[in-house]
Amino acid sequence: MENWPYKSLPDMLKQNAIAFKDKIAIAYKKGGGITKFTYEDFYKFTLMVSRGLKKLGINPKDKVAILSETRPMWSLADFGIMNIGAIVVPIYHTNTPEQIAYIINHSEARAIFVSDKTQYLKLLEVKDQIPSIEFVIAHDRFLGDKKLPLITFYQVSEISEPLIQNEQKEIESYIDSIDIEDTFTIIYTSGTTAEPKGVELTHKNLISNIYYINKKANNLIDSNDIFLTFLPFSHILGRADSYYLPLAYGAQIAFAESIEKIADNILEFKPTIIVTVPRLLEKIYSKILDSVHHASNFKKNLFHAALTIAKKYIDAKYVNKNLTSNLELKYKIFDKLVFSKVREKLGLVNFKTFVSGGAPLEIEVNKFFWGLGIKVLEGFGLTETSPVLCVNSFEKMKFGSVGTLIDDTQIKVASDGELLFKGPQITKGYYKAPDLNKEAFDEEGFFKTGDIGKIDEEGFIYITDRKKELIVTAGGKNIAPAPIENALKLSKYISNAYVYGDRKPYLVALVTMNIERVLEFAKENHLHYFDIADLSKNQKILDLFKAEIESVNKTLARYETIKKFSILPHDFSIEGGELTPTLKLKRRIIYKKYMDKIECLYTEEGNCFSC
């Protein structure tokens, strides 16, 4: 067993409050300016939160929930809870009151932090269903109705009362007593197929993962880095890799204002590393191509000429391993003339890498970014694996793969193609669910991921689909929908796509519109329409989408092709229930929500014009 650098996450922060005392730990936009906490200040503030929780009667092993968007106070509450050996139960801010009540009751949470009035009102809706909650701690000061025992974050932390030496020693004695095998959080999975499952993660799970990730990256991360953070901390990818990981190495965490303002925040904070999901990269990809589309003919032609060389360069260097000095020179010239300007415009001048996870990234999109000199490293993991199992690195990378194993991790492939893993990052199990735990691990202790994949001769791992999401057609063909959906989303007119066909004679698709590009097409073609819903039924729009889908069909096996489709007048969203917080499709929810439209595509009269 490795000699881990820290025995717990609070121990990590405690040590780094000394090692990186005056360096900036956290930065965020506030009142038109940027507020910053040093490592020492951040640590002291978390101790103040711990002091308040102790006065309220929170003890080691107690559960405390956090219902909030990603914001600085989330991290203060998080460490405030962990410092005293209590267990953090994160809840997505997009969850419904009923989902929130289930998690509170199943975890037996005694208290809950909430971000604002919207979240507090959700609790009020189910206040009679959550008897275990003894008090609610509000990040925002004024929430109005106090039908629940409500106190503010500032009251708990007693911000006007500095810690005295004895108080700090008392809380640090709790930190010192935490064992690396202790559970520090219970994260509830999205529960799209059944009731949410509470995944128990230990300090060892995260400390080992943080350590091995940077080792795999050849010590890429250091105290000069700035991570732009926007993923939900209720999800393990955002929490582990864009929050705990930078804190482990003295880097700075810059909080994005929102996913809509990420482009602006990149320019303001000038990050060096961004942990992301493919959807953001797809949006940046589309934005760059849109910008080129509206440029002058000279700039447009120059960009496409540069892109042609970039594609050849990337394939020659990383795929075929036959890069010539002539091609390398051409690429360097175009990089200076074109791509350096793109990076500067995006605010990625000193940028090291995007780290992408949570879902597959289309190979063409990944190569596009590498061609622009913006490196993307894909990895793979789950909530149950803390999360990273494998990842690409600058030294060892293959497009389309999720990289090779991090240290101290084992893999095997079941007879049906399911990938199983064992390592120090694997969960101890599901909370209060012994039957689920028996199902989750095989007889050798390997965790069953539910993902189908393969390993090549060099140890690179490829994920082909989720075991439970494979489409089995009426003809018995097994089809992975994700690669088809990713190919459809490469169309400049298609924002999102959902492919269906389980036990059916052929595949159908629901597609959503890239509104900006579709409106542009409508204007250029003088289309008349009442609203977006009316536009989605316009014959020329249907013909446009049919042509886009047919171009994808040409690249697929016959049984994989989309025979019929329907255009939705609005995009899939988290709020609408179609996407997870990491922007993956909730397949069963989408089918249930649009069942009539989907089933219509399987009737004789049903086609893309009538369903």
C-alpha positions as CSV (number, residue, x, y, z in Angstrom):
1,M,0.0,0.0,0.0
2,E,1.2,3.5,-0.9
3,N,2.2,5.9,1.8
4,W,-0.4,8.5,1.0
5,P,0.6,12.2,1.5
6,Y,-2.6,12.9,3.6
7,K,-4.7,10.7,6.0
8,S,-7.9,12.6,5.2
9,L,-9.2,15.4,3.1
10,P,-9.4,17.8,6.1
11,D,-5.8,16.8,6.9
12,M,-4.9,17.7,3.3
13,L,-6.3,21.2,3.8
14,K,-4.8,21.6,7.2
15,Q,-1.3,20.8,5.8
16,N,-1.7,23.0,2.8
17,A,-2.9,25.9,4.9
18,I,0.7,25.9,6.1
19,A,2.5,24.9,2.9
20,F,0.6,27.4,0.7
21,K,-0.4,29.8,3.4
22,D,-0.5,33.0,1.3
23,K,-1.4,31.5,-2.0
24,I,-4.9,32.0,-3.4
25,A,-7.1,29.0,-2.8
26,I,-10.5,30.3,-4.0
27,A,-11.5,33.2,-6.3
28,Y,-15.0,34.2,-7.4
29,K,-16.9,37.1,-8.9
30,K,-18.8,39.3,-6.4
31,G,-20.2,42.8,-6.8
32,G,-18.4,43.5,-10.0
33,G,-15.0,42.5,-8.6
34,I,-13.2,39.3,-7.7
35,T,-13.1,38.0,-4.1
36,K,-10.2,35.8,-3.0
37,F,-9.4,33.5,-0.1
38,T,-5.8,32.4,0.7
39,Y,-5.3,28.9,1.8
40,E,-4.8,30.0,5.4
41,D,-8.0,32.1,5.3
42,F,-10.0,29.3,3.6
43,Y,-8.9,26.8,6.2
44,K,-9.7,29.1,9.1
45,F,-13.1,29.8,7.7
46,T,-13.9,26.1,7.5
47,L,-12.8,25.7,11.1
48,M,-15.3,28.5,12.1
49,V,-18.1,26.5,10.3
50,S,-17.0,23.4,12.2
51,R,-17.1,25.4,15.5
52,G,-20.7,26.4,14.7
53,L,-21.8,22.9,13.8
54,K,-20.3,21.5,17.1
55,K,-22.3,24.1,19.0
56,L,-25.4,22.9,17.3
57,G,-24.7,19.4,18.4
58,I,-23.3,17.8,15.2
59,N,-21.0,14.9,16.0
60,P,-18.6,12.5,14.1
61,K,-20.5,10.2,11.8
62,D,-23.6,12.4,11.8
63,K,-24.9,13.2,8.3
64,V,-25.3,16.8,7.1
65,A,-26.7,17.5,3.6
66,I,-25.8,20.3,1.2
67,L,-28.5,21.5,-1.2
68,S,-26.8,24.1,-3.4
69,E,-25.4,25.1,-6.7
70,T,-21.6,25.1,-7.1
71,R,-20.4,28.1,-5.2
72,P,-17.6,29.0,-2.6
73,M,-19.9,28.5,0.4
74,W,-20.5,24.9,-0.8
75,S,-16.8,24.2,-0.2
76,L,-16.8,26.0,3.2
77,A,-19.8,23.9,4.3
78,D,-18.2,20.7,2.9
79,F,-14.9,21.1,4.9
80,G,-16.8,22.5,7.9
81,I,-18.7,19.2,8.1
82,M,-15.8,16.9,7.3
83,N,-13.4,18.6,9.8
84,I,-15.4,17.2,12.7
85,G,-15.7,13.7,11.2
86,A,-19.3,14.2,10.1
87,I,-20.5,12.9,6.7
88,V,-21.4,15.1,3.8
89,V,-24.6,14.3,1.8
90,P,-24.7,16.4,-1.4
91,I,-28.0,17.0,-3.1
92,Y,-28.3,18.3,-6.6
93,H,-29.9,21.8,-6.7
94,T,-32.1,20.6,-9.6
95,N,-33.7,17.8,-7.6
96,T,-37.4,17.9,-6.9
97,P,-38.8,18.2,-3.3
98,E,-39.7,14.5,-3.3
99,Q,-36.2,13.5,-4.4
100,I,-34.7,15.7,-1.7
101,A,-37.0,14.2,1.0
102,Y,-35.9,10.7,-0.1
103,I,-32.2,11.4,0.2
104,I,-32.6,13.2,3.6
105,N,-34.6,10.3,5.0
106,H,-32.5,7.5,3.6
107,S,-29.2,9.2,4.8
108,E,-30.8,10.2,8.1
109,A,-29.4,13.7,7.7
110,R,-29.7,15.8,10.9
111,A,-29.1,19.2,9.2
112,I,-29.0,20.7,5.7
113,F,-27.2,23.7,4.1
114,V,-29.3,25.4,1.4
115,S,-28.1,28.0,-1.1
116,D,-31.2,30.3,-1.5
117,K,-34.9,30.8,-1.2
118,T,-35.6,28.5,-4.2
119,Q,-34.0,25.5,-2.4
120,Y,-35.6,26.5,1.0
121,L,-39.1,26.5,-0.6
122,K,-38.5,23.0,-1.8
123,L,-37.8,21.9,1.8
124,L,-41.0,23.7,2.9
125,E,-43.0,21.6,0.5
126,V,-41.9,18.4,2.2
127,K,-41.2,19.7,5.7
128,D,-43.6,17.2,7.3
129,Q,-41.7,14.4,5.5
130,I,-38.2,15.2,6.8
131,P,-38.5,14.8,10.6
132,S,-34.8,14.1,11.0
133,I,-33.8,17.7,10.0
134,E,-33.1,19.6,13.2
135,F,-32.0,22.8,11.5
136,V,-31.6,24.4,8.1
137,I,-28.5,26.6,7.4
138,A,-29.1,29.2,4.7
139,H,-26.2,30.5,2.5
140,D,-28.3,33.6,1.6
141,R,-29.4,35.7,4.5
142,F,-33.0,36.5,3.8
143,L,-35.3,33.6,3.0
144,G,-38.5,34.9,4.6
145,D,-40.8,32.2,6.1
146,K,-39.2,30.3,9.0
147,K,-41.5,27.3,9.2
148,L,-38.4,25.2,9.5
149,P,-35.6,25.8,12.1
150,L,-33.7,28.3,10.1
151,I,-30.3,29.9,10.8
152,T,-27.9,31.7,8.4
153,F,-24.4,30.5,7.3
154,Y,-23.0,33.6,9.0
155,Q,-24.7,32.9,12.3
156,V,-23.3,29.3,12.2
157,S,-19.7,30.4,11.4
158,E,-19.9,33.4,13.7
159,I,-17.8,35.3,11.2
160,S,-17.4,38.3,13.6
161,E,-15.9,36.1,16.3
162,P,-12.4,35.0,15.4
163,L,-11.3,31.5,16.4
164,I,-9.4,31.4,19.7
165,Q,-6.5,29.0,20.1
166,N,-8.4,26.5,22.2
167,E,-11.2,26.3,19.7
168,Q,-8.8,25.6,16.8
169,K,-7.0,23.0,18.8
170,E,-10.3,21.2,19.6
171,I,-11.4,21.1,16.0
172,E,-8.0,20.0,14.8
173,S,-8.1,17.2,17.3
174,Y,-11.2,15.9,15.4
175,I,-9.2,16.3,12.1
176,D,-6.3,14.3,13.6
177,S,-8.7,11.5,14.7
178,I,-10.2,10.9,11.3
179,D,-9.1,7.5,9.8
180,I,-8.3,7.2,6.1
181,E,-10.9,4.4,5.9
182,D,-13.7,6.5,7.3
183,T,-16.6,7.4,5.1
184,F,-16.6,11.2,4.4
185,T,-19.5,11.4,2.0
186,I,-22.6,9.5,0.7
187,I,-23.4,10.5,-2.9
188,Y,-26.8,9.6,-4.3
189,T,-26.9,8.5,-7.9
190,S,-29.4,10.1,-10.2
191,G,-31.9,7.3,-9.8
192,T,-33.3,7.3,-13.4
193,T,-33.9,3.5,-13.3
194,A,-34.9,3.0,-9.7
195,E,-34.6,4.7,-6.3
196,P,-31.3,6.6,-5.9
197,K,-28.4,4.6,-4.4
198,G,-26.2,6.1,-1.7
199,V,-22.6,5.6,-2.7
200,E,-20.2,5.6,0.4
201,L,-16.8,7.1,-0.4
202,T,-13.9,7.1,2.1
203,H,-11.0,9.5,2.5
204,K,-8.8,6.7,1.1
205,N,-10.9,6.6,-2.1
206,L,-10.3,10.2,-2.8
207,I,-6.8,10.7,-1.4
208,S,-5.5,7.7,-3.5
209,N,-7.3,9.0,-6.6
210,I,-6.0,12.5,-6.3
211,Y,-2.4,11.2,-5.8
212,Y,-2.5,8.7,-8.7
213,I,-4.2,11.2,-11.1
214,N,-1.3,13.6,-10.9
215,K,1.2,10.8,-11.0
216,K,-0.4,9.6,-14.2
217,A,-0.2,13.1,-15.6
218,N,3.5,13.3,-14.8
219,N,3.0,15.9,-12.1
220,L,1.1,18.2,-14.5
221,I,-0.7,20.0,-11.7
222,D,1.2,22.4,-9.4
223,S,0.6,25.5,-7.2
224,N,0.7,27.8,-10.2
225,D,-2.4,26.3,-11.8
226,I,-5.8,27.9,-12.0
227,F,-8.8,25.6,-12.3
228,L,-12.0,27.0,-13.6
229,T,-14.8,25.2,-11.8
230,F,-18.4,24.9,-12.9
231,L,-19.4,21.3,-12.7
232,P,-21.8,20.4,-9.8
233,F,-20.1,19.5,-6.6
234,S,-23.0,17.1,-6.0
235,H,-21.4,15.0,-8.7
236,I,-18.1,13.2,-8.0
237,L,-16.3,14.5,-11.2
238,G,-16.7,18.2,-10.3
239,R,-16.1,17.6,-6.6
240,A,-13.0,15.4,-6.9
241,D,-11.3,16.7,-10.0
242,S,-12.1,20.4,-10.1
243,Y,-12.1,21.0,-6.3
244,Y,-10.2,18.5,-4.2
245,L,-7.6,17.9,-6.8
246,P,-6.4,21.5,-7.1
247,L,-6.5,21.9,-3.3
248,A,-4.2,18.9,-3.0
249,Y,-1.5,20.7,-5.0
250,G,-1.9,24.3,-3.9
251,A,-3.6,25.4,-7.1
252,Q,-6.3,28.1,-7.3
253,I,-10.0,27.3,-7.8
254,A,-11.8,30.0,-9.8
255,F,-15.6,29.6,-9.6
256,A,-17.5,30.2,-12.8
257,E,-20.6,32.4,-12.4
258,S,-22.7,29.9,-14.4
259,I,-22.3,27.6,-17.4
260,E,-23.7,30.4,-19.6
261,K,-20.9,32.8,-18.5
262,I,-18.0,30.3,-18.8
263,A,-16.7,32.0,-22.0
264,D,-16.5,35.4,-20.1
265,N,-15.1,33.7,-17.0
266,I,-12.3,32.1,-19.0
267,L,-11.2,35.5,-20.2
268,E,-11.3,36.9,-16.7
269,F,-9.6,34.2,-14.7
270,K,-7.3,32.8,-17.5
271,P,-7.4,29.2,-16.2
272,T,-4.8,26.6,-17.0
273,I,-7.0,23.6,-16.4
274,I,-10.7,23.0,-16.9
275,V,-12.4,19.8,-15.8
276,T,-15.4,19.4,-18.1
277,V,-18.0,17.2,-19.7
278,P,-18.2,16.7,-23.5
279,R,-21.3,19.0,-23.9
280,L,-19.2,22.1,-23.1
281,L,-16.5,21.1,-25.6
282,E,-19.2,20.5,-28.2
283,K,-20.6,24.0,-27.6
284,I,-17.2,25.6,-27.9
285,Y,-16.6,23.6,-31.0
286,S,-19.8,24.9,-32.5
287,K,-19.1,28.5,-31.4
288,I,-15.7,28.5,-33.1
289,L,-17.2,27.1,-36.3
290,D,-20.0,29.7,-36.1
291,S,-17.5,32.5,-35.7
292,V,-15.6,31.2,-38.8
293,H,-18.8,30.9,-40.7
294,H,-19.5,34.6,-40.2
295,A,-15.9,35.7,-41.0
296,S,-14.7,37.3,-44.2
297,N,-14.0,34.9,-47.1
298,F,-10.3,35.5,-46.6
299,K,-10.3,34.5,-42.9
300,K,-12.7,31.7,-43.6
301,N,-10.5,30.2,-46.3
302,L,-7.4,30.7,-44.2
303,F,-8.9,28.9,-41.2
304,H,-10.1,25.9,-43.2
305,A,-6.7,25.7,-44.9
306,A,-5.1,25.7,-41.4
307,L,-7.6,23.1,-40.2
308,T,-6.8,20.8,-43.1
309,I,-3.1,20.9,-42.2
310,A,-3.9,20.5,-38.5
311,K,-5.9,17.3,-39.1
312,K,-3.1,15.8,-41.1
313,Y,-0.6,16.8,-38.4
314,I,-2.6,15.3,-35.6
315,D,-3.1,12.1,-37.4
316,A,0.5,11.9,-38.4
317,K,1.8,12.7,-34.9
318,Y,-0.6,10.8,-32.7
319,V,-2.4,8.2,-34.8
320,N,-0.1,7.0,-37.6
321,K,3.2,8.0,-35.9
322,N,4.7,9.2,-39.3
323,L,5.1,12.9,-38.8
324,T,7.4,14.5,-41.3
325,S,9.5,17.7,-40.7
326,N,7.7,19.3,-43.7
327,L,4.2,18.8,-42.3
328,E,5.4,19.8,-38.8
329,L,6.7,23.1,-40.3
330,K,3.5,23.8,-42.1
331,Y,1.5,23.2,-38.9
332,K,3.8,25.5,-36.9
333,I,3.2,28.3,-39.4
334,F,-0.6,27.9,-39.3
335,D,-0.5,27.6,-35.6
336,K,1.3,31.0,-35.3
337,L,-0.9,32.6,-38.0
338,V,-4.3,31.2,-37.0
339,F,-4.6,28.9,-34.0
340,S,-2.7,31.2,-31.6
341,K,-5.2,33.9,-32.4
342,V,-8.1,31.5,-31.6
343,R,-6.6,30.5,-28.3
344,E,-6.0,34.2,-27.4
345,K,-9.6,35.1,-28.3
346,L,-10.9,32.2,-26.1
347,G,-8.6,33.2,-23.2
348,L,-6.6,30.0,-23.3
349,V,-3.2,31.4,-23.9
350,N,-1.4,29.7,-20.9
351,F,-3.8,26.8,-21.0
352,K,-2.6,23.3,-20.2
353,T,-5.6,21.0,-20.8
354,F,-9.3,20.2,-20.6
355,V,-10.0,17.0,-18.7
356,S,-13.1,15.5,-20.1
357,G,-15.3,12.8,-18.4
358,G,-18.8,11.8,-17.7
359,A,-19.6,10.8,-21.3
360,P,-17.9,9.9,-24.5
361,L,-16.3,12.8,-26.5
362,E,-16.7,12.5,-30.3
363,I,-13.3,11.8,-31.8
364,E,-13.7,14.5,-34.5
365,V,-14.3,17.1,-31.8
366,N,-11.3,16.0,-29.8
367,K,-9.0,16.1,-32.8
368,F,-10.3,19.5,-33.6
369,F,-9.2,20.9,-30.2
370,W,-5.8,19.2,-30.4
371,G,-5.3,20.7,-33.9
372,L,-6.0,24.1,-32.4
373,G,-3.3,23.5,-29.8
374,I,-5.9,23.0,-27.0
375,K,-5.3,19.6,-25.5
376,V,-8.1,17.5,-24.2
377,L,-7.5,14.4,-22.0
378,E,-10.3,11.9,-21.8
379,G,-10.8,9.7,-18.8
380,F,-13.3,7.3,-17.4
381,G,-14.9,6.6,-14.0
382,L,-18.1,6.5,-12.0
383,T,-19.4,7.9,-8.7
384,E,-18.5,4.5,-7.2
385,T,-14.9,4.8,-8.3
386,S,-14.1,8.3,-6.9
387,P,-14.1,8.8,-10.0
388,V,-11.0,8.1,-12.1
389,L,-10.1,4.5,-13.2
390,C,-8.2,5.4,-16.4
391,V,-7.2,8.5,-18.3
392,N,-5.1,9.6,-21.2
393,S,-2.0,11.6,-20.7
394,F,0.2,13.8,-22.9
395,E,2.8,11.0,-23.0
396,K,0.3,8.2,-23.6
397,M,-2.8,9.0,-25.5
398,K,-5.1,7.5,-28.1
399,F,-8.1,9.3,-29.6
400,G,-11.4,7.4,-29.0
401,S,-10.0,5.7,-25.9
402,V,-10.4,6.7,-22.2
403,G,-6.7,6.1,-21.7
404,T,-4.8,3.5,-19.6
405,L,-5.2,2.5,-16.0
406,I,-4.0,4.7,-13.2
407,D,-1.6,3.0,-10.7
408,D,-2.8,0.3,-8.3
409,T,-5.9,-0.4,-10.4
410,Q,-6.9,-3.7,-12.0
411,I,-9.3,-4.4,-14.9
412,K,-11.0,-7.4,-16.4
413,V,-13.6,-7.9,-19.1
414,A,-16.6,-10.2,-18.5
415,S,-17.9,-12.6,-21.1
416,D,-20.6,-10.1,-22.1
417,G,-18.0,-7.2,-22.5
418,E,-18.7,-5.5,-19.2
419,L,-15.7,-3.9,-17.6
420,L,-14.9,-4.6,-14.0
421,F,-12.3,-2.8,-11.8
422,K,-10.5,-3.2,-8.5
423,G,-8.5,-0.5,-6.7
424,P,-8.2,1.8,-3.7
425,Q,-10.6,4.3,-5.3
426,I,-13.5,1.8,-5.4
427,T,-16.4,2.5,-3.0
428,K,-16.9,0.4,0.1
429,G,-20.5,-0.1,-1.0
430,Y,-24.0,1.4,-1.1
431,Y,-25.4,2.8,2.1
432,K,-28.0,0.5,3.8
433,A,-28.2,-1.7,0.7
434,P,-26.6,-5.1,1.4
435,D,-28.4,-6.8,-1.6
436,L,-27.1,-4.1,-4.0
437,N,-23.6,-4.6,-2.7
438,K,-23.8,-8.3,-3.4
439,E,-24.8,-7.5,-7.0
440,A,-22.2,-4.8,-7.5
441,F,-19.1,-6.9,-6.9
442,D,-18.0,-10.2,-8.3
443,E,-16.5,-13.1,-6.3
444,E,-13.0,-11.6,-6.6
445,G,-14.1,-8.2,-5.3
446,F,-14.1,-6.5,-8.7
447,F,-16.7,-3.7,-9.1
448,K,-19.1,-4.1,-12.0
449,T,-19.3,-0.8,-13.9
450,G,-22.2,-1.6,-16.2
451,D,-20.2,-0.3,-19.1
452,I,-19.3,-2.3,-22.1
453,G,-15.8,-1.9,-23.5
454,K,-12.6,-3.4,-24.6
455,I,-8.8,-3.2,-24.0
456,D,-6.3,-3.0,-26.8
457,E,-2.8,-4.6,-26.9
458,E,-1.2,-1.4,-25.4
459,G,-3.6,-1.3,-22.5
460,F,-5.8,1.5,-23.8
461,I,-9.4,1.1,-22.7
462,Y,-12.4,1.9,-25.0
463,I,-16.0,2.3,-23.7
464,T,-18.6,1.3,-26.3
465,D,-21.8,1.8,-24.3
466,R,-23.7,1.3,-21.1
467,K,-24.7,-2.3,-20.6
468,K,-28.3,-1.3,-19.7
469,E,-28.5,1.2,-22.6
470,L,-27.6,-1.1,-25.5
471,I,-30.5,-1.2,-28.0
472,V,-31.5,-4.8,-29.0
473,T,-33.6,-4.5,-32.1
474,A,-36.4,-6.9,-33.1
475,G,-33.9,-8.5,-35.4
476,G,-31.5,-9.2,-32.5
477,K,-28.9,-6.6,-33.4
478,N,-27.0,-5.0,-30.5
479,I,-26.6,-1.3,-31.1
480,A,-24.9,1.3,-28.9
481,P,-26.9,4.6,-29.3
482,A,-24.3,7.0,-28.0
483,P,-21.9,7.0,-31.0
484,I,-24.8,7.6,-33.3
485,E,-26.1,10.4,-31.2
486,N,-22.6,12.0,-31.0
487,A,-22.4,11.8,-34.8
488,L,-25.8,13.5,-35.2
489,K,-24.7,16.3,-32.8
490,L,-21.8,17.2,-35.1
491,S,-24.4,18.7,-37.5
492,K,-24.4,22.5,-37.1
493,Y,-28.2,22.4,-37.0
494,I,-28.6,19.7,-34.4
495,S,-28.1,20.6,-30.7
496,N,-29.0,17.2,-29.2
497,A,-30.2,13.8,-30.2
498,Y,-31.8,10.7,-28.7
499,V,-31.8,7.4,-30.5
500,Y,-34.4,4.7,-29.8
501,G,-35.2,1.2,-31.1
502,D,-35.2,-1.4,-28.4
503,R,-37.2,-4.5,-29.6
504,K,-38.2,-2.5,-32.6
505,P,-37.7,-3.2,-36.3
506,Y,-35.6,0.0,-36.9
507,L,-34.1,3.0,-35.2
508,V,-35.7,6.4,-34.8
509,A,-34.4,9.6,-33.4
510,L,-35.6,12.7,-31.5
511,V,-33.5,15.7,-32.4
512,T,-33.4,19.2,-31.0
513,M,-32.5,22.3,-33.0
514,N,-29.5,24.6,-32.7
515,I,-31.8,27.5,-32.7
516,E,-29.3,30.1,-33.8
517,R,-28.3,28.2,-36.9
518,V,-31.8,27.1,-37.7
519,L,-33.1,30.7,-37.4
520,E,-30.3,31.8,-39.7
521,F,-31.3,29.1,-42.3
522,A,-34.9,30.3,-42.0
523,K,-34.0,33.9,-42.7
524,E,-31.8,33.0,-45.6
525,N,-34.6,30.9,-47.1
526,H,-37.4,33.4,-46.4
527,L,-39.4,31.0,-44.3
528,H,-42.6,32.2,-42.7
529,Y,-43.4,30.8,-39.2
530,F,-45.4,31.8,-36.1
531,D,-43.0,30.5,-33.4
532,I,-40.2,27.9,-32.9
533,A,-42.7,25.1,-32.6
534,D,-44.2,26.1,-35.9
535,L,-40.8,26.4,-37.5
536,S,-39.9,22.8,-36.4
537,K,-42.7,21.5,-38.6
538,N,-41.8,23.6,-41.6
539,Q,-41.2,21.4,-44.7
540,K,-37.9,23.0,-45.6
541,I,-36.6,22.5,-42.0
542,L,-37.7,18.9,-42.1
543,D,-35.9,18.4,-45.4
544,L,-32.8,20.1,-44.0
545,F,-32.7,17.7,-41.0
546,K,-33.5,14.7,-43.2
547,A,-30.4,15.6,-45.3
548,E,-28.3,16.0,-42.1
549,I,-29.4,12.6,-40.8
550,E,-28.9,10.9,-44.1
551,S,-25.3,12.1,-44.2
552,V,-24.8,10.4,-40.8
553,N,-26.6,7.3,-42.1
554,K,-24.1,6.9,-44.9
555,T,-21.4,6.2,-42.3
556,L,-23.4,3.5,-40.4
557,A,-24.2,-0.1,-40.9
558,R,-27.7,-0.6,-42.4
559,Y,-29.2,-1.8,-39.2
560,E,-27.8,1.3,-37.3
561,T,-29.3,3.9,-39.6
562,I,-32.1,6.2,-38.5
563,K,-35.2,5.5,-40.5
564,K,-37.5,8.1,-39.0
565,F,-37.1,11.1,-36.8
566,S,-39.0,13.9,-35.1
567,I,-37.8,17.5,-34.4
568,L,-38.5,18.8,-30.9
569,P,-39.1,22.6,-30.6
570,H,-36.9,22.9,-27.5
571,D,-33.6,21.5,-26.3
572,F,-33.2,18.8,-23.7
573,S,-32.4,20.3,-20.3
574,I,-31.6,19.5,-16.7
575,E,-34.7,21.5,-15.6
576,G,-36.9,19.6,-18.1
577,G,-35.7,16.3,-16.6
578,E,-34.1,15.0,-19.8
579,L,-30.4,15.6,-18.7
580,T,-28.4,14.6,-15.7
581,P,-26.4,17.4,-14.0
582,T,-23.4,16.4,-16.1
583,L,-25.6,16.8,-19.2
584,K,-26.0,13.1,-20.1
585,L,-29.3,11.9,-21.5
586,K,-31.8,10.4,-19.1
587,R,-32.9,7.8,-21.6
588,R,-35.8,6.3,-19.7
589,I,-37.1,9.7,-18.7
590,I,-36.9,10.9,-22.3
591,Y,-38.8,7.9,-23.6
592,K,-41.5,8.3,-20.9
593,K,-41.9,12.0,-21.7
594,Y,-42.0,11.6,-25.5
595,M,-43.4,8.1,-25.7
596,D,-46.4,9.1,-27.9
597,K,-44.1,10.9,-30.4
598,I,-41.6,8.0,-30.5
599,E,-44.3,5.3,-30.9
600,C,-45.9,7.3,-33.6
601,L,-42.7,6.9,-35.6
602,Y,-43.4,3.1,-35.7
603,T,-46.9,3.4,-37.2
604,E,-47.6,3.2,-40.9
605,E,-48.7,6.8,-41.1
606,G,-46.0,8.0,-38.8
607,N,-43.1,9.9,-40.3
608,C,-40.9,12.8,-39.5
609,F,-43.6,15.1,-40.7
610,S,-46.5,14.0,-38.5
611,C,-45.0,12.9,-35.2
